[in-house]
Amino acid sequence: MIELTLGANTALNTTQLTVDIQVFGFSAAELDFSVYRLAQQSQKVRGDDDMIFYGQPQDQARSLSLSSTAVGVCLMMDLSRQAPEVAC
């Protein structure tokens, strides 16, 4: 387990990641979480499949999935399934 603070970064040595986002001081149900996958060259989403949110909790390739937890959300990523044009 790696714990990061705001603005921190770290090198990854795996292609399968789980990110747990915990919310303190708010009910997680009050917040809207979303994930945007960006193309490496344009730094923009390529289309609807690059946006993961409550109405679309996973992409077609199942490389990203977002689920609610009791205290926040869980983002599961399989970087080996990302399209080559997406920056990882």
Distance bins in CASP14 RR format, pairs under 12 A and 6 or more apart:
PFRMAT RR
TARGET T0000
AUTHOR 0000-0000-0000
RMODE 2
METHOD distances of the structure
MODEL  1
1 10 0 0 0 0 0 1 0 0 0 0 0
1 17 0 0 0 0 0 1 0 0 0 0 0
1 18 0 0 0 0 1 0 0 0 0 0 0
1 19 0 0 0 0 0 1 0 0 0 0 0
1 20 0 0 0 0 1 0 0 0 0 0 0
2 8 0 0 0 0 1 0 0 0 0 0 0
2 9 0 0 0 0 0 1 0 0 0 0 0
2 10 1 0 1 0 0 0 0 0 0 0 0
2 11 0 0 0 0 1 0 0 0 0 0 0
2 12 0 0 0 0 1 0 0 0 0 0 0
2 13 0 0 0 0 0 1 0 0 0 0 0
2 14 0 0 0 0 0 1 0 0 0 0 0
2 17 0 0 0 0 1 0 0 0 0 0 0
2 18 0 0 0 0 0 1 0 0 0 0 0
2 19 0 0 0 0 1 0 0 0 0 0 0
2 20 0 0 0 0 0 1 0 0 0 0 0
3 10 0 0 0 0 1 0 0 0 0 0 0
3 19 0 0 0 0 0 1 0 0 0 0 0
3 20 0 0 0 0 0 1 0 0 0 0 0
3 22 0 0 0 0 0 1 0 0 0 0 0
4 10 1 0 0 1 0 0 0 0 0 0 0
4 11 0 0 0 0 0 1 0 0 0 0 0
4 12 0 0 0 0 0 1 0 0 0 0 0
4 17 0 0 0 0 0 1 0 0 0 0 0
4 19 0 0 0 0 1 0 0 0 0 0 0
4 20 0 0 0 0 0 1 0 0 0 0 0
4 21 0 0 0 0 0 1 0 0 0 0 0
10 17 0 0 0 0 0 1 0 0 0 0 0
10 19 0 0 0 0 0 1 0 0 0 0 0
11 88 0 0 0 0 0 1 0 0 0 0 0
12 19 0 0 0 0 0 1 0 0 0 0 0
12 77 0 0 0 0 1 0 0 0 0 0 0
12 79 1 0 0 1 0 0 0 0 0 0 0
12 80 0 0 0 0 0 1 0 0 0 0 0
12 88 0 0 0 0 1 0 0 0 0 0 0
13 79 0 0 0 0 0 1 0 0 0 0 0
14 77 0 0 0 0 1 0 0 0 0 0 0
14 78 0 0 0 0 0 1 0 0 0 0 0
14 79 0 0 0 0 1 0 0 0 0 0 0
14 80 0 0 0 0 1 0 0 0 0 0 0
14 88 0 0 0 0 0 1 0 0 0 0 0
15 63 0 0 0 0 1 0 0 0 0 0 0
15 76 0 0 0 0 0 1 0 0 0 0 0
15 77 0 0 0 0 1 0 0 0 0 0 0
15 78 1 0 0 1 0 0 0 0 0 0 0
15 79 1 0 1 0 0 0 0 0 0 0 0
15 80 1 0 1 0 0 0 0 0 0 0 0
15 81 0 0 0 0 1 0 0 0 0 0 0
15 82 0 0 0 0 1 0 0 0 0 0 0
15 88 0 0 0 0 1 0 0 0 0 0 0
16 62 0 0 0 0 0 1 0 0 0 0 0
16 63 0 0 0 0 0 1 0 0 0 0 0
16 64 0 0 0 0 0 1 0 0 0 0 0
16 65 0 0 0 0 0 1 0 0 0 0 0
16 75 0 0 0 0 0 1 0 0 0 0 0
16 76 1 0 0 1 0 0 0 0 0 0 0
16 77 1 0 0 1 0 0 0 0 0 0 0
16 78 1 0 1 0 0 0 0 0 0 0 0
16 79 1 0 0 1 0 0 0 0 0 0 0
16 80 1 0 0 1 0 0 0 0 0 0 0
16 81 0 0 0 0 1 0 0 0 0 0 0
16 82 0 0 0 0 0 1 0 0 0 0 0
17 63 0 0 0 0 0 1 0 0 0 0 0
17 64 0 0 0 0 0 1 0 0 0 0 0
17 65 0 0 0 0 0 1 0 0 0 0 0
17 74 0 0 0 0 0 1 0 0 0 0 0
17 75 0 0 0 0 1 0 0 0 0 0 0
17 76 1 0 0 1 0 0 0 0 0 0 0
17 77 1 0 1 0 0 0 0 0 0 0 0
17 78 0 0 0 0 1 0 0 0 0 0 0
17 79 1 0 0 1 0 0 0 0 0 0 0
17 80 0 0 0 0 0 1 0 0 0 0 0
17 81 0 0 0 0 0 1 0 0 0 0 0
17 82 0 0 0 0 0 1 0 0 0 0 0
17 88 0 0 0 0 0 1 0 0 0 0 0
18 64 0 0 0 0 0 1 0 0 0 0 0
18 65 0 0 0 0 1 0 0 0 0 0 0
18 66 0 0 0 0 0 1 0 0 0 0 0
18 67 0 0 0 0 0 1 0 0 0 0 0
18 69 0 0 0 0 0 1 0 0 0 0 0
18 73 0 0 0 0 0 1 0 0 0 0 0
18 74 1 0 0 1 0 0 0 0 0 0 0
18 75 1 0 0 1 0 0 0 0 0 0 0
18 76 1 0 1 0 0 0 0 0 0 0 0
18 77 1 0 0 1 0 0 0 0 0 0 0
18 78 0 0 0 0 0 1 0 0 0 0 0
19 33 0 0 0 0 0 1 0 0 0 0 0
19 35 0 0 0 0 1 0 0 0 0 0 0
19 52 0 0 0 0 0 1 0 0 0 0 0
19 64 0 0 0 0 0 1 0 0 0 0 0
19 65 0 0 0 0 0 1 0 0 0 0 0
19 66 0 0 0 0 1 0 0 0 0 0 0
19 67 0 0 0 0 0 1 0 0 0 0 0
19 69 0 0 0 0 0 1 0 0 0 0 0
19 72 0 0 0 0 0 1 0 0 0 0 0
19 73 0 0 0 0 1 0 0 0 0 0 0
19 74 1 0 0 1 0 0 0 0 0 0 0
19 75 1 0 1 0 0 0 0 0 0 0 0
19 76 1 0 0 1 0 0 0 0 0 0 0
19 77 1 0 0 1 0 0 0 0 0 0 0
20 28 0 0 0 0 0 1 0 0 0 0 0
20 33 0 0 0 0 0 1 0 0 0 0 0
20 66 0 0 0 0 0 1 0 0 0 0 0
20 67 0 0 0 0 0 1 0 0 0 0 0
20 68 0 0 0 0 0 1 0 0 0 0 0
20 69 1 0 0 1 0 0 0 0 0 0 0
20 70 0 0 0 0 0 1 0 0 0 0 0
20 71 0 0 0 0 1 0 0 0 0 0 0
20 72 1 0 0 1 0 0 0 0 0 0 0
20 73 1 0 0 1 0 0 0 0 0 0 0
20 74 1 0 1 0 0 0 0 0 0 0 0
20 75 0 0 0 0 1 0 0 0 0 0 0
20 76 0 0 0 0 1 0 0 0 0 0 0
21 28 0 0 0 0 1 0 0 0 0 0 0
21 31 0 0 0 0 1 0 0 0 0 0 0
21 33 1 0 0 1 0 0 0 0 0 0 0
21 34 0 0 0 0 0 1 0 0 0 0 0
21 35 0 0 0 0 0 1 0 0 0 0 0
21 66 0 0 0 0 1 0 0 0 0 0 0
21 67 0 0 0 0 0 1 0 0 0 0 0
21 68 0 0 0 0 0 1 0 0 0 0 0
21 69 0 0 0 0 1 0 0 0 0 0 0
21 71 0 0 0 0 1 0 0 0 0 0 0
21 72 1 0 1 0 0 0 0 0 0 0 0
21 73 1 0 1 0 0 0 0 0 0 0 0
21 74 1 0 0 1 0 0 0 0 0 0 0
21 75 1 0 0 1 0 0 0 0 0 0 0
21 76 0 0 0 0 0 1 0 0 0 0 0
22 28 0 0 0 0 1 0 0 0 0 0 0
22 31 0 0 0 0 0 1 0 0 0 0 0
22 33 0 0 0 0 0 1 0 0 0 0 0
22 69 0 0 0 0 1 0 0 0 0 0 0
22 70 0 0 0 0 1 0 0 0 0 0 0
22 71 1 0 1 0 0 0 0 0 0 0 0
22 72 1 0 1 0 0 0 0 0 0 0 0
22 73 0 0 0 0 1 0 0 0 0 0 0
22 74 0 0 0 0 1 0 0 0 0 0 0
23 29 0 0 0 0 1 0 0 0 0 0 0
23 30 0 0 0 0 1 0 0 0 0 0 0
23 31 1 0 0 1 0 0 0 0 0 0 0
23 32 0 0 0 0 0 1 0 0 0 0 0
23 33 0 0 0 0 1 0 0 0 0 0 0
23 68 0 0 0 0 0 1 0 0 0 0 0
23 69 0 0 0 0 1 0 0 0 0 0 0
23 70 0 0 0 0 0 1 0 0 0 0 0
23 71 1 0 0 1 0 0 0 0 0 0 0
23 72 1 0 1 0 0 0 0 0 0 0 0
23 73 0 0 0 0 1 0 0 0 0 0 0
24 31 0 0 0 0 0 1 0 0 0 0 0
24 71 1 0 0 1 0 0 0 0 0 0 0
24 72 0 0 0 0 1 0 0 0 0 0 0
25 31 0 0 0 0 0 1 0 0 0 0 0
25 71 0 0 0 0 0 1 0 0 0 0 0
25 72 0 0 0 0 0 1 0 0 0 0 0
26 32 0 0 0 0 0 1 0 0 0 0 0
26 33 0 0 0 0 0 1 0 0 0 0 0
26 71 0 0 0 0 0 1 0 0 0 0 0
26 72 0 0 0 0 1 0 0 0 0 0 0
27 68 0 0 0 0 0 1 0 0 0 0 0
27 70 0 0 0 0 0 1 0 0 0 0 0
27 71 0 0 0 0 1 0 0 0 0 0 0
27 72 0 0 0 0 1 0 0 0 0 0 0
28 54 0 0 0 0 0 1 0 0 0 0 0
28 67 0 0 0 0 0 1 0 0 0 0 0
28 68 1 0 0 1 0 0 0 0 0 0 0
28 69 1 0 0 1 0 0 0 0 0 0 0
28 70 1 0 0 1 0 0 0 0 0 0 0
28 71 1 0 0 1 0 0 0 0 0 0 0
28 72 1 1 0 0 0 0 0 0 0 0 0
28 73 1 0 0 1 0 0 0 0 0 0 0
28 74 0 0 0 0 0 1 0 0 0 0 0
29 54 0 0 0 0 0 1 0 0 0 0 0
29 68 1 0 0 1 0 0 0 0 0 0 0
29 69 0 0 0 0 0 1 0 0 0 0 0
29 70 0 0 0 0 0 1 0 0 0 0 0
29 71 0 0 0 0 0 1 0 0 0 0 0
29 72 0 0 0 0 1 0 0 0 0 0 0
29 73 0 0 0 0 0 1 0 0 0 0 0
30 68 0 0 0 0 0 1 0 0 0 0 0
30 72 0 0 0 0 0 1 0 0 0 0 0
31 53 0 0 0 0 0 1 0 0 0 0 0
31 54 0 0 0 0 0 1 0 0 0 0 0
31 68 0 0 0 0 0 1 0 0 0 0 0
31 71 0 0 0 0 0 1 0 0 0 0 0
31 72 1 0 0 1 0 0 0 0 0 0 0
31 73 0 0 0 0 1 0 0 0 0 0 0
32 52 0 0 0 0 0 1 0 0 0 0 0
32 53 1 0 0 1 0 0 0 0 0 0 0
32 54 1 0 0 1 0 0 0 0 0 0 0
32 55 0 0 0 0 0 1 0 0 0 0 0
32 66 0 0 0 0 0 1 0 0 0 0 0
32 68 0 0 0 0 0 1 0 0 0 0 0
32 72 0 0 0 0 0 1 0 0 0 0 0
32 73 0 0 0 0 1 0 0 0 0 0 0
33 51 0 0 0 0 0 1 0 0 0 0 0
33 52 0 0 0 0 1 0 0 0 0 0 0
33 53 1 0 0 1 0 0 0 0 0 0 0
33 54 1 0 0 1 0 0 0 0 0 0 0
33 55 0 0 0 0 0 1 0 0 0 0 0
33 57 0 0 0 0 1 0 0 0 0 0 0
33 66 1 0 0 1 0 0 0 0 0 0 0
33 67 0 0 0 0 1 0 0 0 0 0 0
33 68 0 0 0 0 1 0 0 0 0 0 0
33 69 0 0 0 0 0 1 0 0 0 0 0
33 72 1 0 0 1 0 0 0 0 0 0 0
33 73 1 0 1 0 0 0 0 0 0 0 0
33 74 0 0 0 0 1 0 0 0 0 0 0
33 75 0 0 0 0 1 0 0 0 0 0 0
34 45 0 0 0 0 0 1 0 0 0 0 0
34 50 0 0 0 0 0 1 0 0 0 0 0
34 51 1 0 0 1 0 0 0 0 0 0 0
34 52 1 0 0 1 0 0 0 0 0 0 0
34 53 1 1 0 0 0 0 0 0 0 0 0
34 54 1 0 0 1 0 0 0 0 0 0 0
34 55 0 0 0 0 1 0 0 0 0 0 0
34 56 0 0 0 0 1 0 0 0 0 0 0
34 57 0 0 0 0 0 1 0 0 0 0 0
34 64 0 0 0 0 0 1 0 0 0 0 0
34 66 1 0 0 1 0 0 0 0 0 0 0
34 73 0 0 0 0 1 0 0 0 0 0 0
34 75 0 0 0 0 0 1 0 0 0 0 0
35 45 0 0 0 0 0 1 0 0 0 0 0
35 49 0 0 0 0 0 1 0 0 0 0 0
35 50 0 0 0 0 1 0 0 0 0 0 0
35 51 1 0 0 1 0 0 0 0 0 0 0
35 52 1 0 1 0 0 0 0 0 0 0 0
35 53 1 0 0 1 0 0 0 0 0 0 0
35 54 0 0 0 0 0 1 0 0 0 0 0
35 56 0 0 0 0 0 1 0 0 0 0 0
35 57 0 0 0 0 1 0 0 0 0 0 0
35 58 0 0 0 0 0 1 0 0 0 0 0
35 59 0 0 0 0 1 0 0 0 0 0 0
35 63 0 0 0 0 0 1 0 0 0 0 0
35 64 1 0 0 1 0 0 0 0 0 0 0
35 65 0 0 0 0 1 0 0 0 0 0 0
35 66 1 0 0 1 0 0 0 0 0 0 0
35 67 0 0 0 0 0 1 0 0 0 0 0
35 73 0 0 0 0 1 0 0 0 0 0 0
35 74 0 0 0 0 0 1 0 0 0 0 0
35 75 1 0 0 1 0 0 0 0 0 0 0
35 76 0 0 0 0 0 1 0 0 0 0 0
35 77 0 0 0 0 1 0 0 0 0 0 0
35 86 0 0 0 0 0 1 0 0 0 0 0
36 43 0 0 0 0 0 1 0 0 0 0 0
36 44 0 0 0 0 1 0 0 0 0 0 0
36 45 1 0 1 0 0 0 0 0 0 0 0
36 46 0 0 0 0 0 1 0 0 0 0 0
36 47 0 0 0 0 1 0 0 0 0 0 0
36 48 0 0 0 0 0 1 0 0 0 0 0
36 49 0 0 0 0 0 1 0 0 0 0 0
36 50 1 0 0 1 0 0 0 0 0 0 0
36 51 1 0 1 0 0 0 0 0 0 0 0
36 52 1 0 0 1 0 0 0 0 0 0 0
36 53 0 0 0 0 1 0 0 0 0 0 0
36 56 0 0 0 0 0 1 0 0 0 0 0
36 59 0 0 0 0 0 1 0 0 0 0 0
36 64 0 0 0 0 1 0 0 0 0 0 0
36 66 0 0 0 0 0 1 0 0 0 0 0
36 75 0 0 0 0 0 1 0 0 0 0 0
36 86 0 0 0 0 0 1 0 0 0 0 0
36 87 0 0 0 0 0 1 0 0 0 0 0
37 43 0 0 0 0 0 1 0 0 0 0 0
37 44 0 0 0 0 0 1 0 0 0 0 0
37 45 1 0 0 1 0 0 0 0 0 0 0
37 46 1 0 0 1 0 0 0 0 0 0 0
37 47 0 0 0 0 1 0 0 0 0 0 0
37 48 0 0 0 0 0 1 0 0 0 0 0
37 49 0 0 0 0 1 0 0 0 0 0 0
37 50 1 0 1 0 0 0 0 0 0 0 0
37 51 1 0 0 1 0 0 0 0 0 0 0
37 52 1 0 0 1 0 0 0 0 0 0 0
37 53 0 0 0 0 0 1 0 0 0 0 0
37 56 0 0 0 0 0 1 0 0 0 0 0
37 58 0 0 0 0 0 1 0 0 0 0 0
37 59 1 0 0 1 0 0 0 0 0 0 0
37 60 0 0 0 0 0 1 0 0 0 0 0
37 61 0 0 0 0 0 1 0 0 0 0 0
37 63 0 0 0 0 1 0 0 0 0 0 0
37 64 1 0 0 1 0 0 0 0 0 0 0
37 66 0 0 0 0 0 1 0 0 0 0 0
37 75 0 0 0 0 0 1 0 0 0 0 0
37 77 0 0 0 0 1 0 0 0 0 0 0
37 79 0 0 0 0 0 1 0 0 0 0 0
37 81 0 0 0 0 0 1 0 0 0 0 0
37 82 1 0 0 1 0 0 0 0 0 0 0
37 83 0 0 0 0 1 0 0 0 0 0 0
37 85 0 0 0 0 0 1 0 0 0 0 0
37 86 1 0 1 0 0 0 0 0 0 0 0
37 87 0 0 0 0 1 0 0 0 0 0 0
37 88 0 0 0 0 1 0 0 0 0 0 0
38 44 1 0 0 1 0 0 0 0 0 0 0
38 45 1 0 0 1 0 0 0 0 0 0 0
38 46 0 0 0 0 1 0 0 0 0 0 0
38 47 0 0 0 0 0 1 0 0 0 0 0
38 50 1 0 0 1 0 0 0 0 0 0 0
38 51 0 0 0 0 0 1 0 0 0 0 0
38 82 0 0 0 0 0 1 0 0 0 0 0
38 83 0 0 0 0 0 1 0 0 0 0 0
38 85 0 0 0 0 1 0 0 0 0 0 0
38 86 1 0 0 1 0 0 0 0 0 0 0
38 87 1 0 0 1 0 0 0 0 0 0 0
38 88 0 0 0 0 0 1 0 0 0 0 0
39 45 1 0 0 1 0 0 0 0 0 0 0
39 46 1 0 1 0 0 0 0 0 0 0 0
39 47 0 0 0 0 1 0 0 0 0 0 0
39 49 0 0 0 0 0 1 0 0 0 0 0
39 50 1 0 0 1 0 0 0 0 0 0 0
39 82 0 0 0 0 0 1 0 0 0 0 0
39 83 0 0 0 0 1 0 0 0 0 0 0
39 84 0 0 0 0 0 1 0 0 0 0 0
39 85 1 0 1 0 0 0 0 0 0 0 0
39 86 1 0 0 1 0 0 0 0 0 0 0
39 87 1 0 0 1 0 0 0 0 0 0 0
39 88 0 0 0 0 0 1 0 0 0 0 0
40 46 0 0 0 0 0 1 0 0 0 0 0
40 82 0 0 0 0 0 1 0 0 0 0 0
40 83 0 0 0 0 1 0 0 0 0 0 0
40 84 0 0 0 0 1 0 0 0 0 0 0
40 85 1 0 1 0 0 0 0 0 0 0 0
40 86 1 0 0 1 0 0 0 0 0 0 0
40 87 1 1 0 0 0 0 0 0 0 0 0
40 88 0 0 0 0 1 0 0 0 0 0 0
41 84 0 0 0 0 0 1 0 0 0 0 0
41 85 1 0 0 1 0 0 0 0 0 0 0
41 86 0 0 0 0 0 1 0 0 0 0 0
41 87 0 0 0 0 1 0 0 0 0 0 0
42 50 0 0 0 0 0 1 0 0 0 0 0
42 85 0 0 0 0 1 0 0 0 0 0 0
42 86 0 0 0 0 0 1 0 0 0 0 0
42 87 0 0 0 0 0 1 0 0 0 0 0
43 50 0 0 0 0 0 1 0 0 0 0 0
43 85 0 0 0 0 0 1 0 0 0 0 0
43 86 0 0 0 0 0 1 0 0 0 0 0
43 87 1 0 0 1 0 0 0 0 0 0 0
44 50 0 0 0 0 1 0 0 0 0 0 0
44 51 0 0 0 0 0 1 0 0 0 0 0
44 85 0 0 0 0 0 1 0 0 0 0 0
44 86 0 0 0 0 0 1 0 0 0 0 0
44 87 0 0 0 0 0 1 0 0 0 0 0
45 51 1 0 1 0 0 0 0 0 0 0 0
45 52 0 0 0 0 0 1 0 0 0 0 0
45 53 0 0 0 0 0 1 0 0 0 0 0
45 59 0 0 0 0 0 1 0 0 0 0 0
45 83 0 0 0 0 0 1 0 0 0 0 0
45 85 0 0 0 0 0 1 0 0 0 0 0
45 86 0 0 0 0 1 0 0 0 0 0 0
45 87 0 0 0 0 0 1 0 0 0 0 0
46 59 0 0 0 0 0 1 0 0 0 0 0
46 82 0 0 0 0 0 1 0 0 0 0 0
46 83 0 0 0 0 1 0 0 0 0 0 0
46 85 1 0 0 1 0 0 0 0 0 0 0
46 86 0 0 0 0 1 0 0 0 0 0 0
46 87 0 0 0 0 0 1 0 0 0 0 0
47 56 0 0 0 0 0 1 0 0 0 0 0
47 59 0 0 0 0 0 1 0 0 0 0 0
47 60 0 0 0 0 0 1 0 0 0 0 0
47 83 0 0 0 0 0 1 0 0 0 0 0
47 86 0 0 0 0 0 1 0 0 0 0 0
48 55 0 0 0 0 0 1 0 0 0 0 0
48 56 1 0 0 1 0 0 0 0 0 0 0
48 59 0 0 0 0 1 0 0 0 0 0 0
48 60 0 0 0 0 1 0 0 0 0 0 0
49 56 0 0 0 0 1 0 0 0 0 0 0
49 58 0 0 0 0 1 0 0 0 0 0 0
49 59 1 0 1 0 0 0 0 0 0 0 0
49 60 1 0 1 0 0 0 0 0 0 0 0
49 61 0 0 0 0 1 0 0 0 0 0 0
49 62 0 0 0 0 0 1 0 0 0 0 0
49 63 0 0 0 0 1 0 0 0 0 0 0
49 64 0 0 0 0 1 0 0 0 0 0 0
49 82 0 0 0 0 0 1 0 0 0 0 0
49 83 0 0 0 0 1 0 0 0 0 0 0
49 86 0 0 0 0 0 1 0 0 0 0 0
50 56 0 0 0 0 0 1 0 0 0 0 0
50 59 1 0 0 1 0 0 0 0 0 0 0
50 60 0 0 0 0 0 1 0 0 0 0 0
50 61 0 0 0 0 0 1 0 0 0 0 0
50 63 0 0 0 0 0 1 0 0 0 0 0
50 64 0 0 0 0 1 0 0 0 0 0 0
50 82 0 0 0 0 0 1 0 0 0 0 0
50 83 0 0 0 0 1 0 0 0 0 0 0
50 85 0 0 0 0 0 1 0 0 0 0 0
50 86 1 0 0 1 0 0 0 0 0 0 0
50 87 0 0 0 0 0 1 0 0 0 0 0
51 57 0 0 0 0 0 1 0 0 0 0 0
51 58 0 0 0 0 0 1 0 0 0 0 0
51 59 0 0 0 0 1 0 0 0 0 0 0
51 60 0 0 0 0 0 1 0 0 0 0 0
51 64 0 0 0 0 1 0 0 0 0 0 0
51 66 0 0 0 0 0 1 0 0 0 0 0
52 58 1 0 0 1 0 0 0 0 0 0 0
52 59 1 0 0 1 0 0 0 0 0 0 0
52 60 0 0 0 0 0 1 0 0 0 0 0
52 61 0 0 0 0 0 1 0 0 0 0 0
52 62 0 0 0 0 0 1 0 0 0 0 0
52 63 0 0 0 0 1 0 0 0 0 0 0
52 64 1 0 1 0 0 0 0 0 0 0 0
52 65 1 0 0 1 0 0 0 0 0 0 0
52 66 1 0 1 0 0 0 0 0 0 0 0
52 67 0 0 0 0 0 1 0 0 0 0 0
52 73 0 0 0 0 0 1 0 0 0 0 0
52 74 0 0 0 0 0 1 0 0 0 0 0
52 75 1 0 0 1 0 0 0 0 0 0 0
52 76 0 0 0 0 0 1 0 0 0 0 0
52 77 0 0 0 0 1 0 0 0 0 0 0
53 59 0 0 0 0 0 1 0 0 0 0 0
53 64 0 0 0 0 0 1 0 0 0 0 0
53 65 0 0 0 0 0 1 0 0 0 0 0
53 66 1 0 0 1 0 0 0 0 0 0 0
53 67 0 0 0 0 0 1 0 0 0 0 0
53 68 0 0 0 0 0 1 0 0 0 0 0
53 73 0 0 0 0 0 1 0 0 0 0 0
53 75 0 0 0 0 0 1 0 0 0 0 0
54 66 1 0 0 1 0 0 0 0 0 0 0
54 67 0 0 0 0 0 1 0 0 0 0 0
54 68 0 0 0 0 1 0 0 0 0 0 0
54 73 0 0 0 0 1 0 0 0 0 0 0
55 66 0 0 0 0 1 0 0 0 0 0 0
55 67 0 0 0 0 0 1 0 0 0 0 0
55 68 0 0 0 0 0 1 0 0 0 0 0
56 64 0 0 0 0 0 1 0 0 0 0 0
56 65 0 0 0 0 0 1 0 0 0 0 0
56 66 0 0 0 0 1 0 0 0 0 0 0
57 64 0 0 0 0 1 0 0 0 0 0 0
57 65 1 0 1 0 0 0 0 0 0 0 0
57 66 1 0 1 0 0 0 0 0 0 0 0
57 67 1 0 0 1 0 0 0 0 0 0 0
57 68 0 0 0 0 1 0 0 0 0 0 0
57 73 0 0 0 0 1 0 0 0 0 0 0
57 74 0 0 0 0 0 1 0 0 0 0 0
57 75 0 0 0 0 0 1 0 0 0 0 0
57 76 0 0 0 0 0 1 0 0 0 0 0
58 64 1 0 0 1 0 0 0 0 0 0 0
58 65 1 1 0 0 0 0 0 0 0 0 0
58 66 1 0 0 1 0 0 0 0 0 0 0
58 67 0 0 0 0 1 0 0 0 0 0 0
58 74 0 0 0 0 0 1 0 0 0 0 0
58 75 0 0 0 0 0 1 0 0 0 0 0
58 76 0 0 0 0 1 0 0 0 0 0 0
58 77 0 0 0 0 0 1 0 0 0 0 0
58 78 0 0 0 0 0 1 0 0 0 0 0
58 81 0 0 0 0 0 1 0 0 0 0 0
59 65 1 0 0 1 0 0 0 0 0 0 0
59 66 0 0 0 0 1 0 0 0 0 0 0
59 75 0 0 0 0 0 1 0 0 0 0 0
59 76 0 0 0 0 0 1 0 0 0 0 0
59 77 0 0 0 0 0 1 0 0 0 0 0
59 78 0 0 0 0 0 1 0 0 0 0 0
59 81 0 0 0 0 1 0 0 0 0 0 0
59 82 0 0 0 0 1 0 0 0 0 0 0
59 83 0 0 0 0 1 0 0 0 0 0 0
59 86 0 0 0 0 0 1 0 0 0 0 0
60 81 0 0 0 0 0 1 0 0 0 0 0
60 83 0 0 0 0 0 1 0 0 0 0 0
61 77 0 0 0 0 0 1 0 0 0 0 0
61 78 0 0 0 0 1 0 0 0 0 0 0
61 79 0 0 0 0 0 1 0 0 0 0 0
61 80 0 0 0 0 0 1 0 0 0 0 0
61 81 1 0 1 0 0 0 0 0 0 0 0
61 82 1 0 0 1 0 0 0 0 0 0 0
61 83 1 0 0 1 0 0 0 0 0 0 0
61 86 0 0 0 0 0 1 0 0 0 0 0
62 76 0 0 0 0 1 0 0 0 0 0 0
62 77 0 0 0 0 0 1 0 0 0 0 0
62 78 1 0 0 1 0 0 0 0 0 0 0
62 80 0 0 0 0 0 1 0 0 0 0 0
62 81 1 0 0 1 0 0 0 0 0 0 0
62 82 0 0 0 0 0 1 0 0 0 0 0
63 75 0 0 0 0 0 1 0 0 0 0 0
63 76 0 0 0 0 1 0 0 0 0 0 0
63 77 1 0 0 1 0 0 0 0 0 0 0
63 78 1 0 1 0 0 0 0 0 0 0 0
63 79 1 0 0 1 0 0 0 0 0 0 0
63 80 1 0 0 1 0 0 0 0 0 0 0
63 81 1 1 0 0 0 0 0 0 0 0 0
63 82 1 0 1 0 0 0 0 0 0 0 0
63 83 0 0 0 0 1 0 0 0 0 0 0
63 86 0 0 0 0 1 0 0 0 0 0 0
63 88 0 0 0 0 1 0 0 0 0 0 0
64 74 0 0 0 0 0 1 0 0 0 0 0
64 75 1 0 0 1 0 0 0 0 0 0 0
64 76 1 0 0 1 0 0 0 0 0 0 0
64 77 1 0 1 0 0 0 0 0 0 0 0
64 78 1 0 0 1 0 0 0 0 0 0 0
64 79 0 0 0 0 1 0 0 0 0 0 0
64 81 0 0 0 0 1 0 0 0 0 0 0
64 82 0 0 0 0 1 0 0 0 0 0 0
64 83 0 0 0 0 0 1 0 0 0 0 0
64 86 0 0 0 0 0 1 0 0 0 0 0
64 88 0 0 0 0 0 1 0 0 0 0 0
65 73 0 0 0 0 0 1 0 0 0 0 0
65 74 0 0 0 0 1 0 0 0 0 0 0
65 75 1 0 0 1 0 0 0 0 0 0 0
65 76 1 0 1 0 0 0 0 0 0 0 0
65 77 0 0 0 0 1 0 0 0 0 0 0
65 78 0 0 0 0 1 0 0 0 0 0 0
65 81 0 0 0 0 0 1 0 0 0 0 0
66 72 0 0 0 0 0 1 0 0 0 0 0
66 73 1 0 1 0 0 0 0 0 0 0 0
66 74 1 0 0 1 0 0 0 0 0 0 0
66 75 1 0 1 0 0 0 0 0 0 0 0
66 76 1 0 0 1 0 0 0 0 0 0 0
66 77 0 0 0 0 1 0 0 0 0 0 0
67 73 1 0 0 1 0 0 0 0 0 0 0
67 74 1 0 1 0 0 0 0 0 0 0 0
67 75 0 0 0 0 1 0 0 0 0 0 0
67 76 1 0 0 1 0 0 0 0 0 0 0
68 74 1 0 0 1 0 0 0 0 0 0 0
68 75 0 0 0 0 0 1 0 0 0 0 0
69 75 0 0 0 0 0 1 0 0 0 0 0
69 76 0 0 0 0 0 1 0 0 0 0 0
77 86 0 0 0 0 0 1 0 0 0 0 0
77 88 0 0 0 0 1 0 0 0 0 0 0
78 88 0 0 0 0 0 1 0 0 0 0 0
79 86 0 0 0 0 1 0 0 0 0 0 0
79 87 0 0 0 0 0 1 0 0 0 0 0
79 88 1 0 1 0 0 0 0 0 0 0 0
80 86 0 0 0 0 0 1 0 0 0 0 0
80 88 0 0 0 0 1 0 0 0 0 0 0
81 88 0 0 0 0 0 1 0 0 0 0 0
82 88 1 0 1 0 0 0 0 0 0 0 0
END
